[in-house]
Amino acid sequence: MAGPYASARAKASHADDGAEAPSGVLLPHLAGPAACLRQVLAAHAVRHCPHIVEIGGAGLPITGFLTHQPRSVTVIDPKIPAFSAATLNGAPCEVRHLAAKLQAVALQPVSPFALLLLGLSLKPFGGTQATAPELLVLAAEAETLVIDYALDLERACDQIAAITATRTTPPLIDLAMAIDDPGLREAGYARRRFLVYGGA
């Protein structure tokens, strides 16, 4: 069975277990003690999903927060260290961190899969818009879709409608929260919205 990725532009480092994956450089506003609450909530939302795809994730990839034993985890972010492993949490799992833009990776996700967009803040790539057709197809096909974004980040607010329009049912969880973390507060990103579509 093919994994959820087809190609990557960077050579990946390898470790025995995906829990050892390097996170990459953590942005200053995500370095505080409460910023990872989003990943903890997302890991719970996808705890039944056998295949996980995260777009973004440099600094705080979902891989190290997962508590279950998925069969594959793919994280795509141009700023994440390229990485691969064959196990996660002591069980067989195809773990790949791809140092690339989504538009540069030919994804073939295995269903059912979860798609995570934590800290939504996508940028265009070449002539392709930020909410690229590839992303919208993934959002529509994901059994579980998890989105977190800052309510005061204009770019994210401009992108959310196109992504949520791919879903045919309302979100299971639509949570407004303020994370009173000094870094998030100073950056203006403390007020957030956390959405979960599908899942249980």
N, C-alpha and C positions, 0 to 999 in steps of 0.2 A: 504494500500500500504506500502510495506516495505521501511524503510529508507535506506540511502546510506551506512550504517554500520551494521555489524552483532555482533561484540563483541569488548570489550576493556578490558585491564588488570587492569586498575586503576579505582577506584571509583571517579566519577565526582562531582564537586561542582555544584550548581544550582543557577541561577538567573532568574529574571522575563524576561529579554530581553538580547539577545545575544550581544548587544552593550556593555554590562557590563562585558564581558568575560575578565578574567585576561590574560595578554599577556605573562607572564613569564619573565625570565631574558633576557635582551637585550644585545647581544654581543657588545663589545665596538665599533667595526667598523660600527655597525648599529645604534648607539645612536645619531648620528649627525642629524641636522635639514633637510638634503636633502635625507637621505637614504630611506625614505618612499615614494619617488617619484615612485618607482617600484610598490608599492601596489596601489597607486592612479591610475596609468596607467592600472594595471591589473583589478581593480574594474570597470573601464570604459569598458574594453574589454569584461567583462562577465556580463554587465548590463542587458542583455536580458535572461540570463541563469537561469532556475528555480532551478537547483541543482548545488552546488559548492563543489568540492573536492580539498583540498590543501594538498600537501605533503611537509612537512617542515612548517615553519611559527612561530616557537617559537620566542617570542620577538616582532614580527610584523605580527600577523595572519591577513589574509584578512578580517576576520569577521567585524572588526571595521571600515573598509574602504568601505564596500559595501554600495551603496546609493539606491539600488532598494530593492524589497521585494521578495527574493527567497523563495522557499518552504523548502529547506534544505541546510545547510552548515556543512561540515565535514572537520576538520583540523587534520592532523595526524603528530605528531612529538614527539619523546621520551622526549623532554625537555619542552613541553608545559604543563601547569597545566590542568589536566582533568577537563572538564566543560560541562554543558548541560543547555539548555534553550529551551523554547517552542515558543518564539517569537523573531523577529529581526526587528528593525526599526518600531516597533509598529504593526507588522503583524504576523500571525501564521507562524512559521518557526522552523524546527527541527534543532537546533544548537548543534553540538557535537565537542568538542576538545578532541582528544584521545591521551593520553600520551603513545605512543607506536610506534614501527617501523612499516612501511607499511606491511612487511612480517608477522607480528604478528596479523594483523587485517584482518578478512574476509569481504572484501568490496562487496557490491551488489548495485552499483550505479544505481539510477533511471535515465533513459534517458528522455530527453536530459540533459547532464551534462557538466560542464566545469571542466577541470583539471588544477591546477596551480602548477608550480614548480618555485618558486621565490627564487633566491639565490641557484640555483642548486649546490649541493655538497653532493651527496648521498654516503653512506658508506655501505659496505657489512654487512650482518646480519647472524651470524652463518656460515653455508655453502652456503648461498645464495649471489650471486653477487649483487653489488650496483644497477645495472640496471636489477632488478629482472623481471622474466616473468610477474608477477602481474602488475608491473609498465608499462611495454610495452603494455599489453592488455588495461590498462586504457588510455594510450596515444593514442592508435589506435581508441578506441571507443568514446573518448570525442568529443562532438560536437565542443567545443572550447578548445584549448590547449594553455596555456600561459606559457612561459619559460623566465626566466631572469637568466643570469649567468655572472660571471666575466671572462673576456677574458684572464686574467693572472692567473687563478686558474686551474692548470693542471688537477686536478681531474674532474672538470666540463667539460673541453674541451675534455677529454677522454670519457665522458658519452653522450655528446650531439648528436653524430652521430647515436647511437643506438635508441635514443628517437625520433629524427626527422625522421628517416627512417620508422617509423610506419605510417607516414602521406602520403596520396596519392596525395595531391595537395600542391603547394608551400605555404609559409606563406603569410597571408594577410598583416602582418606587420613584417618587419625585420629591426630593428632599432639599430644602433650602437650609443652609447652615453657614455659620460664621465660625471660622477656625481662628481662635484668638492666639495666633502664633506671631511673635514679634516680626519675623521676616516677612510673612505673608501680609501682615497688617501694614508694614512700612511700604511694601511694594504696591499696596492697594488691591491685593488679591484675596483678602480674608473672607469676603462674602462670596459664597459659592453655591452652585446647584449640582446635585448628584442624582443622576437618572439611571434606572435599570429597566430595560425592556426584556420581556421574556424571563426565563429562569424560574426558580422556585425558592 
